[in-house]
Amino acid sequence: MTPAARLSAAIEILGAIDAQRIPAPNALKEWGTAHRFAGSGDRAAIAGLVFDVLRRRASSAWLMDADTPRARLLGMLKLERKLDVDAVAALCDGGRFAPEPLTDTERAAFTSRSVKDAPAHIAGDYPEWLDPQLAAVFGDERAEEAVAMASRAPLDLRVNTLKAKHEKVLASMAHLGARATPWSPWGLRIDLGADARNPGIHSEEAFIKGGVEVQDEGSQLAALLSGAKPGEQVIDMCAGAGGKTLALAAMMQGKGRLIATDHDKRQLAPIHERLSRAGIHNADVRTPRGPDDTLSDIKESADLVVIDAPCTGTGTWRRNPDAKWRMRPGALEVRIKDQIAVLDRAASLVKPGGRIAYITCSVLPQENNEQVRAFTERQPEFTVVPPSQVASVLWDKADDFIAATLQSPEGLLMTPRRTGTDGFFVSVLRKAG
C-alpha cells in the first residue's frame, strides 16, 4: 500500500470507531480481516496512524476546526508527525486510493490555526470532565503533563536476575536497538517509530529462556519501591498476569514465601507459565474458587502486602489512547470502591511492623492521595513511609529519581513527563509494631 492509501484506510477505520462505538483494536482487526491484501507492514503503519489520531484527537480537531475522522487525521499529521501543508497536500492528491485533495478551508486551518490558546483539556488531549482532577494534581502544568501522557510509549523490558545478567541481555538485544532504561537497575528500552512493527521479543532467546520480561519501567520501579526482601512473606493481592509478581520474586532471590492471588481468576491465567519460564519456585498461586477466601489462613503474618490496585489506568494512556476517550465518571466510582475493599483486606494480613505497598497506574487524586488519606483515617495503626526513606537504600539512582517524581505526604507519582515512565503512584504504609 502507498502512504496515501494508508491514510485513506486510517480515515475509514476512524469512521468505523465513531459510527460503531467500538474499541480501536476491534476496528483495526475488522479492517484487517476485510482487507487481507494488506501486509503486516501496512497494518502496523495504519494502526500507528489510528492510535496517533486517538492520542491527539481533541487538539487535532481544534487545529482543523472540525471534528471528523478526516479532520482529526489531518491535524495529527501536523501536530504529531510534524508534516507541513505541502507534504500533506502531496499525500492527499485525490489519486487512486488517496484521500481527496485539501480544501481551501483545510489549507487555511492547517496554516493559520494552532493549539497555543486552546483550553487545557484540548491542548492536553483528555476528556473535559477530567480537567478538575488533573488540575488538582498538576495545576497549571496539566496540559504539558497530559501531552506527555499522549506521547508514543517505548517498549520496556525487565531482566530477570534469577536467570540472567543485565549486561549480557543488553548485549544480546543490541540488534533491536535496546539500551538501558534511565532508572531501573533491571530495565531495557527499545524505542519504537511511528510505523514500527512489533520487534518480536517473544522469539528472542533471552525471552524464551526466561531471562527477560516485557514490563514498563514505572512498573519495575513500583515493585522496587515495595522493598521486598529475601526471606519475607510477601502477598501480591492483585497479581493479574504476574508482572509485578515476577519482579518481586527476583527481588526475593527465591527465598521466602510469595503468594499471588487475584479476585478475577481469568486475570491469573498466564501467571503459571510465566513463573515456570522465569524459574520461580517459591511462589504459591491461589486461584479463587467460589466464595471462599483464598487468604483465610493468613492472620497478621505478612511482612509485605503489595496492592497493584484496580484503577482507571489513566497513567497508561500513552499505551492505550483509546481508553481515555471511552472512560466515564462511573468507572472511577467503581474503582474507588474496589480500592477501599482491597486496602482494608490487606490491613488484616500485615503483621505488626509490616507494610503495605499501594500502587496504581493512575494519576487521579481520588485513586491515589485521597485513597491513602482515607485509609490511614480508617486504619490509624498505619502511617505513610516518606518516599525519600522508601527509596534511599534501594539503588544508586534513588535520590535523583525521587527528585524527578511528584511527591506528596501520601506517596510519590511518576509520569511520562517527569520520569519517562507510565504514570504510577506508589505509597508504602507501615503498620505500628
C-alpha positions as CSV (number, residue, x, y, z in Angstrom):
1,M,0.0,0.0,0.0
2,T,1.1,3.5,-0.7
3,P,1.5,6.1,2.1
4,A,-1.6,7.8,0.7
5,A,-3.6,4.6,0.7
6,R,-2.7,4.1,4.3
7,L,-4.1,7.5,5.2
8,S,-7.4,6.6,3.5
9,A,-7.5,3.3,5.4
10,A,-6.9,5.1,8.7
11,I,-9.8,7.6,7.9
12,E,-12.1,4.6,7.2
13,I,-11.2,2.9,10.5
14,L,-11.6,6.1,12.5
15,G,-15.1,6.4,10.9
16,A,-15.9,2.9,12.0
17,I,-14.8,3.6,15.6
18,D,-17.1,6.7,15.6
19,A,-20.1,5.0,14.0
20,Q,-20.0,1.7,15.7
21,R,-18.6,2.9,19.1
22,I,-16.1,0.0,19.2
23,P,-12.6,-0.1,20.7
24,A,-9.8,0.8,18.2
25,P,-8.2,-2.7,18.4
26,N,-11.5,-4.2,17.3
27,A,-11.9,-1.8,14.4
28,L,-8.4,-2.5,13.3
29,K,-8.9,-6.2,13.4
30,E,-12.2,-6.0,11.4
31,W,-10.5,-3.8,8.8
32,G,-7.6,-6.3,8.5
33,T,-9.9,-9.2,8.1
34,A,-11.8,-7.4,5.3
35,H,-8.5,-6.3,3.6
36,R,-6.3,-9.4,3.6
37,F,-4.1,-7.9,0.9
38,A,-2.6,-5.5,3.4
39,G,0.7,-6.9,4.6
40,S,2.0,-6.8,8.2
41,G,3.9,-3.6,7.5
42,D,0.8,-1.9,6.1
43,R,-1.3,-3.0,9.1
44,A,1.4,-1.7,11.6
45,A,1.6,1.6,9.8
46,I,-2.2,2.1,9.7
47,A,-2.5,1.1,13.3
48,G,0.2,3.7,14.1
49,L,-1.9,6.4,12.3
50,V,-5.1,5.5,14.1
51,F,-3.5,5.4,17.5
52,D,-1.7,8.7,16.9
53,V,-5.0,10.3,16.0
54,L,-6.5,9.0,19.2
55,R,-3.6,10.4,21.1
56,R,-4.2,13.8,19.6
57,R,-7.9,13.6,19.0
58,A,-9.1,16.8,20.7
59,S,-6.1,19.0,19.6
60,S,-6.3,17.8,16.0
61,A,-10.0,18.6,15.8
62,W,-9.3,22.0,17.3
63,L,-6.5,22.7,14.9
64,M,-8.6,21.9,11.8
65,D,-11.8,23.5,13.3
66,A,-13.7,20.3,12.5
67,D,-14.3,17.1,14.4
68,T,-14.4,14.4,11.7
69,P,-12.2,11.4,11.1
70,R,-10.5,13.2,8.1
71,A,-10.0,16.4,10.0
72,R,-8.5,14.6,13.0
73,L,-6.1,12.7,10.8
74,L,-5.0,15.9,9.0
75,G,-4.5,17.7,12.3
76,M,-2.5,14.8,13.7
77,L,-0.2,14.8,10.7
78,K,0.8,18.4,11.6
79,L,0.8,18.0,15.4
80,E,2.3,14.5,15.8
81,R,4.0,13.7,12.5
82,K,5.2,17.3,12.0
83,L,4.2,17.5,8.3
84,D,3.7,20.8,6.6
85,V,0.8,21.7,4.4
86,D,2.7,20.9,1.2
87,A,3.7,17.4,2.4
88,V,0.1,16.7,3.4
89,A,-1.3,18.0,0.1
90,A,1.1,15.7,-1.7
91,L,-0.4,12.7,0.1
92,C,-4.0,13.9,-0.3
93,D,-4.0,14.3,-4.1
94,G,-7.2,12.5,-4.9
95,G,-5.4,9.8,-6.8
96,R,-6.2,6.1,-6.7
97,F,-6.8,5.1,-3.1
98,A,-5.6,8.5,-1.9
99,P,-7.7,10.9,0.2
100,E,-9.4,13.8,-1.6
101,P,-7.4,17.0,-2.1
102,L,-7.2,19.5,0.6
103,T,-10.0,22.1,0.5
104,D,-9.3,25.8,0.8
105,T,-10.8,25.7,4.3
106,E,-8.4,22.9,5.3
107,R,-5.4,24.6,3.9
108,A,-6.3,27.8,5.8
109,A,-6.8,25.9,9.1
110,F,-3.6,24.0,8.6
111,T,-1.5,27.2,8.1
112,S,-3.3,29.6,10.4
113,R,-4.6,27.8,13.5
114,S,-2.7,26.4,16.5
115,V,-3.4,24.9,19.9
116,K,-1.4,27.6,21.7
117,D,-4.5,29.3,23.2
118,A,-6.7,26.2,23.4
119,P,-8.2,25.2,26.8
120,A,-6.0,22.7,28.8
121,H,-8.2,19.7,28.0
122,I,-7.9,20.5,24.3
123,A,-4.1,21.1,24.3
124,G,-3.6,18.1,26.5
125,D,-6.0,15.8,24.7
126,Y,-8.1,14.5,27.5
127,P,-11.8,14.4,28.3
128,E,-13.1,17.8,29.7
129,W,-14.7,16.2,32.7
130,L,-11.3,15.1,34.0
131,D,-9.9,18.7,34.0
132,P,-10.7,19.4,37.7
133,Q,-8.9,16.2,38.7
134,L,-5.8,16.8,36.7
135,A,-5.7,20.4,37.8
136,A,-5.7,19.2,41.4
137,V,-2.6,17.1,40.7
138,F,-0.7,19.2,38.2
139,G,-2.1,22.7,38.4
140,D,-1.2,25.0,35.5
141,E,1.1,22.3,34.1
142,R,-1.7,19.8,33.5
143,A,-1.7,20.4,29.7
144,E,2.1,19.8,29.5
145,E,1.7,16.6,31.6
146,A,-1.1,15.4,29.5
147,V,0.7,16.0,26.3
148,A,3.5,13.7,27.6
149,M,0.8,11.2,28.5
150,A,-0.4,11.3,24.9
151,S,3.1,10.5,23.5
152,R,4.1,7.2,22.0
153,A,5.5,4.8,24.6
154,P,8.7,2.8,24.1
155,L,8.9,-1.0,24.7
156,D,10.4,-1.6,28.1
157,L,11.8,-4.9,29.3
158,R,12.9,-6.2,32.7
159,V,15.9,-8.5,33.0
160,N,15.1,-11.5,35.3
161,T,18.0,-11.5,37.7
162,L,17.2,-15.1,38.7
163,K,18.3,-16.3,35.3
164,A,20.3,-13.6,33.6
165,K,22.6,-10.6,34.0
166,H,21.6,-7.1,32.8
167,E,24.8,-6.6,30.7
168,K,24.5,-9.9,28.9
169,V,20.9,-9.4,27.9
170,L,21.5,-5.9,26.8
171,A,24.3,-7.1,24.5
172,S,22.1,-9.9,23.2
173,M,19.4,-7.4,22.2
174,A,21.7,-4.8,20.7
175,H,20.3,-5.7,17.2
176,L,16.9,-4.4,18.3
177,G,18.3,-1.1,19.5
178,A,17.9,-1.9,23.1
179,R,19.5,0.4,25.7
180,A,19.4,0.6,29.5
181,T,16.5,2.4,31.0
182,P,17.3,5.7,32.9
183,W,16.2,4.5,36.4
184,S,15.5,0.8,36.8
185,P,18.6,-1.4,37.6
186,W,16.9,-4.2,35.7
187,G,15.4,-2.2,32.7
188,L,16.0,-2.3,29.0
189,R,14.3,0.1,26.5
190,I,13.5,-0.2,22.8
191,D,12.3,3.0,21.2
192,L,9.5,2.4,18.6
193,G,8.9,4.6,15.5
194,A,5.5,5.7,14.3
195,D,5.2,2.8,11.8
196,A,7.2,0.2,13.8
197,R,6.2,-3.4,13.8
198,N,6.4,-5.5,16.9
199,P,10.1,-6.3,17.4
200,G,9.2,-9.9,18.2
201,I,10.5,-10.1,21.8
202,H,8.8,-13.4,22.4
203,S,11.0,-15.0,19.8
204,E,14.3,-13.8,21.3
205,E,16.4,-16.4,23.1
206,A,16.6,-14.4,26.3
207,F,12.8,-14.3,26.5
208,I,12.3,-18.0,25.7
209,K,14.8,-18.9,28.4
210,G,13.1,-16.7,31.0
211,G,15.8,-14.0,31.1
212,V,13.6,-11.1,30.2
213,E,10.0,-10.0,30.5
214,V,8.0,-7.1,29.0
215,Q,7.3,-4.6,31.7
216,D,7.2,-0.8,31.8
217,E,10.0,0.8,33.7
218,G,7.5,2.5,36.0
219,S,6.0,-0.9,36.9
220,Q,9.5,-2.2,37.6
221,L,10.2,0.8,39.9
222,A,6.9,0.4,41.7
223,A,8.0,-3.2,42.6
224,L,11.4,-2.0,43.6
225,L,9.9,0.6,45.9
226,S,7.9,-2.1,47.7
227,G,11.3,-3.2,49.3
228,A,10.5,-6.9,49.1
229,K,13.4,-8.8,50.7
230,P,14.7,-12.4,50.7
231,G,13.1,-14.5,53.4
232,E,10.0,-12.4,53.8
233,Q,6.4,-13.5,53.5
234,V,5.0,-11.4,50.6
235,I,1.5,-11.3,49.3
236,D,0.7,-9.9,45.8
237,M,-3.1,-9.4,46.2
238,C,-3.9,-8.1,42.7
239,A,-1.4,-10.2,40.8
240,G,-3.2,-10.4,37.5
241,A,-1.0,-11.8,34.8
242,G,2.0,-11.7,37.2
243,G,4.2,-8.8,36.0
244,K,5.0,-7.5,39.5
245,T,4.9,-11.0,41.0
246,L,7.8,-11.9,38.8
247,A,9.7,-8.8,39.8
248,L,9.0,-9.4,43.5
249,A,10.3,-13.0,43.2
250,A,13.5,-11.8,41.7
251,M,14.0,-9.3,44.5
252,M,13.4,-12.1,47.0
253,Q,16.1,-14.2,45.2
254,G,13.9,-17.3,45.5
255,K,14.0,-17.1,49.3
256,G,10.9,-16.7,51.5
257,R,7.2,-17.1,50.7
258,L,5.5,-15.3,47.9
259,I,1.7,-15.7,47.5
260,A,0.0,-14.4,44.3
261,T,-3.8,-14.1,44.0
262,D,-6.4,-12.0,42.3
263,H,-10.2,-11.8,42.7
264,D,-10.6,-12.4,39.0
265,K,-9.2,-15.9,38.2
266,R,-9.3,-15.1,34.5
267,Q,-6.6,-12.5,35.0
268,L,-4.4,-15.1,36.7
269,A,-4.4,-17.5,33.7
270,P,-1.0,-16.5,32.2
271,I,0.9,-16.4,35.5
272,H,1.7,-20.2,35.8
273,E,3.5,-20.4,32.5
274,R,5.4,-17.1,33.3
275,L,6.5,-18.3,36.7
276,S,7.8,-21.6,35.2
277,R,9.7,-19.8,32.4
278,A,11.2,-17.4,34.9
279,G,12.5,-20.2,37.2
280,I,10.5,-19.1,40.2
281,H,9.9,-21.9,42.8
282,N,8.8,-20.0,45.9
283,A,5.5,-18.6,44.6
284,D,2.1,-20.0,45.6
285,V,-0.6,-19.0,43.2
286,R,-4.0,-19.1,44.8
287,T,-6.9,-19.1,42.3
288,P,-10.3,-18.1,43.6
289,R,-12.7,-21.0,43.8
290,G,-16.2,-19.9,44.7
291,P,-16.9,-17.7,47.7
292,D,-14.0,-19.0,49.9
293,D,-11.3,-16.5,50.9
294,T,-8.0,-17.6,49.3
295,L,-6.1,-15.9,52.1
296,S,-8.2,-17.1,55.1
297,D,-5.2,-18.8,56.7
298,I,-3.1,-15.6,57.0
299,K,-3.7,-13.6,60.2
300,E,-1.5,-10.6,60.6
301,S,1.6,-12.5,59.5
302,A,2.7,-10.9,56.2
303,D,5.8,-8.8,56.1
304,L,4.6,-7.1,52.9
305,V,1.3,-6.9,51.0
306,V,1.6,-5.5,47.5
307,I,-1.6,-4.0,46.1
308,D,-1.4,-3.3,42.4
309,A,-4.8,-1.8,42.7
310,P,-7.6,-1.9,40.2
311,C,-7.8,1.6,38.8
312,T,-8.8,3.7,35.8
313,G,-5.4,3.2,34.1
314,T,-5.0,6.9,33.4
315,G,-1.3,6.5,33.8
316,T,-1.2,4.2,30.8
317,W,-2.9,6.4,28.3
318,R,0.1,6.6,26.0
319,R,-0.1,2.8,25.6
320,N,-3.9,2.7,25.2
321,P,-5.0,6.1,23.9
322,D,-8.4,4.7,23.0
323,A,-9.2,4.2,26.7
324,K,-9.2,7.8,27.8
325,W,-11.9,8.7,25.3
326,R,-14.0,5.7,26.4
327,M,-13.6,6.4,30.1
328,R,-16.7,7.6,32.0
329,P,-17.2,9.0,35.6
330,G,-19.0,5.9,36.7
331,A,-15.8,3.8,36.1
332,L,-13.9,6.0,38.5
333,E,-16.5,5.4,41.2
334,V,-16.4,1.7,40.8
335,R,-12.6,1.6,41.0
336,I,-12.6,3.7,44.2
337,K,-14.9,1.2,45.9
338,D,-12.7,-1.7,44.8
339,Q,-9.6,0.1,46.1
340,I,-11.2,0.6,49.5
341,A,-12.1,-3.0,49.8
342,V,-8.7,-4.3,48.9
343,L,-6.9,-1.9,51.2
344,D,-9.0,-2.8,54.2
345,R,-8.5,-6.5,53.4
346,A,-4.7,-6.0,53.2
347,A,-4.7,-4.3,56.6
348,S,-5.8,-7.5,58.3
349,L,-3.0,-9.5,56.7
350,V,0.0,-7.4,57.7
351,K,1.9,-8.2,60.9
352,P,3.0,-5.5,63.3
353,G,5.9,-3.7,61.8
354,G,4.9,-5.0,58.3
355,R,3.9,-2.8,55.4
356,I,1.6,-2.3,52.5
357,A,2.8,-1.1,49.1
358,Y,-0.2,0.6,47.5
359,I,0.3,1.0,43.7
360,T,-1.9,2.4,41.0
361,C,-1.3,3.1,37.3
362,S,-3.4,6.2,37.7
363,V,-2.6,9.9,38.1
364,L,-6.0,10.8,39.6
365,P,-6.1,12.1,43.2
366,Q,-9.2,10.2,44.1
367,E,-7.4,6.9,43.5
368,N,-4.1,8.0,45.0
369,N,-3.6,10.7,47.7
370,E,-7.2,10.8,48.7
371,Q,-7.4,7.0,48.9
372,V,-4.3,6.8,51.1
373,R,-5.6,9.6,53.4
374,A,-8.9,7.9,53.8
375,F,-7.2,4.5,54.6
376,T,-5.0,5.9,57.3
377,E,-8.1,7.5,58.9
378,R,-9.9,4.2,58.9
379,Q,-6.7,2.3,59.9
380,P,-4.8,4.6,62.2
381,E,-2.2,2.0,63.0
382,F,-0.7,2.6,59.5
383,T,1.5,5.5,58.7
384,V,3.0,6.6,55.3
385,V,6.7,6.0,55.0
386,P,8.2,9.1,53.4
387,P,9.1,8.4,49.7
388,S,12.8,9.5,50.2
389,Q,13.1,7.0,53.1
390,V,11.5,4.3,51.0
391,A,13.9,4.7,48.1
392,S,17.2,5.7,49.8
393,V,18.6,2.3,50.4
394,L,17.4,0.6,47.3
395,W,19.6,1.7,44.4
396,D,22.2,4.3,43.5
397,K,19.8,6.5,41.4
398,A,17.3,6.8,44.2
399,D,17.9,10.4,45.1
400,D,17.7,11.6,41.5
401,F,14.7,9.5,40.9
402,I,12.8,10.9,43.9
403,A,13.6,14.4,42.9
404,A,12.1,13.8,39.4
405,T,8.8,12.5,40.8
406,L,5.9,14.5,42.1
407,Q,6.0,13.9,45.9
408,S,3.2,14.3,48.5
409,P,2.6,13.3,52.1
410,E,0.9,10.2,50.8
411,G,3.5,9.0,48.3
412,L,5.1,9.7,45.0
413,L,3.8,9.9,41.5
414,M,5.7,9.0,38.3
415,T,4.6,10.5,35.0
416,P,5.8,10.3,31.4
417,R,6.9,14.0,31.6
418,R,8.8,13.7,34.8
419,T,10.3,10.2,34.8
420,G,9.8,9.0,31.2
421,T,7.7,6.1,32.5
422,D,4.0,5.4,32.5
423,G,2.1,7.1,35.3
424,F,2.4,5.3,38.6
425,F,1.5,6.2,42.1
426,V,3.3,4.4,45.0
427,S,2.6,4.7,48.7
428,V,4.3,2.5,51.3
429,L,2.4,2.2,54.6
430,R,3.9,0.7,57.7
431,K,1.9,-0.9,60.5
432,A,2.8,0.0,64.0
433,G,5.0,-2.6,65.7
